[in-house]
Amino acid sequence: MNLEKLTKGWDFAGQTVVIPGGAGILGSEMAWALVKCRANAVILDRDLSKADALKKRLSEGRVSARLLSGGCPFEGEPSQSQGHHQG
């Protein structure tokens, strides 16, 4: 199906949407469709290489994209010192 036909009736101008896991397979497609509907998309993802690839894809589609990154304090398995209960 053509994306223009699919999004024709939707206008999210001025709306901001947060997409956790936004650089993954499903999240990136949602982000692409929402920005094509003029939404401001905030894409959250721990995989910076995927996030950067999505930024490039959005930029090729003439959509302005900025990549904001930060460290995740819980990388890997949670430990007792991080206050997680293992039951």
N, C-alpha and C positions, 0 to 999 in steps of 0.2 A: 504494500500500500504506500502511496505517495505521502510523505511527511507533511507537505503543504496542505493537502486535502484533509489529513487527519487533524491538523492543528488550526485549521481555518476559523473555526468558531470559538477558539480559546484565546483570550488576551490577558496575560498576567502582568501587564505593565505596572511598575511600581510595587509589585509584590515580591517578597523575598522568601525563597524556599530553601530549607536546610536538608541536605541529602547525606545521611550517614552511610559510609561505604560507597560514596559517590563515584569512585574511580573503578569500581568493579564492573562486571558485565551488565547487570541490571541497572545499577546506579548510574553508570555513565550514559546509558541510553535514556534514562529518565532525565538526567541533566541536559542532554542534547535537546530533547523534545521541549523541555521547559524553557530553556534559553531561546529556542526558536519561537516560543510563545511570548517572548519579551520578559520573562521572569528574571530576577536576580537570583542566581543559584549559588548557595554556599555548599561547597563539596568537601566533606570530611572523609579522610581516608588515611590509614597508617602506611600504606604502600606508596612512597613518594615517587617511585618510577612510574607507576600506573597513573598517579595524579598528574605527573608532568606530561605523560602521553595524552591524557584527556585535555590538558591545557592546550597542547599543540593542535589537537583535533578541533577544539572550539575556536581557536585562533584562525585555522584554515577556513572555517565557516564564517569568517568575518564577525566573530563574536569576541568581545573583549573578555579576557580571562586573566586572573592573577592567581598565583599559587602561593598560599600561605602555609607554612609548615612549622611544626613544633614537635618536640620530643614527647614520646608516650612513656609515662613512668612505669607502666606495667607490661614491658616487653617480655615475652616468654611465659613460663609458668609462674603463677603467683606463689609467693613464699609466705611463711608464717610471719616474717618481719614486716610484711606489707599489710598485715591485719586481715587477711582473708582466712575464713574458717573452712577447713577441709573436712567434710563430713561423710 
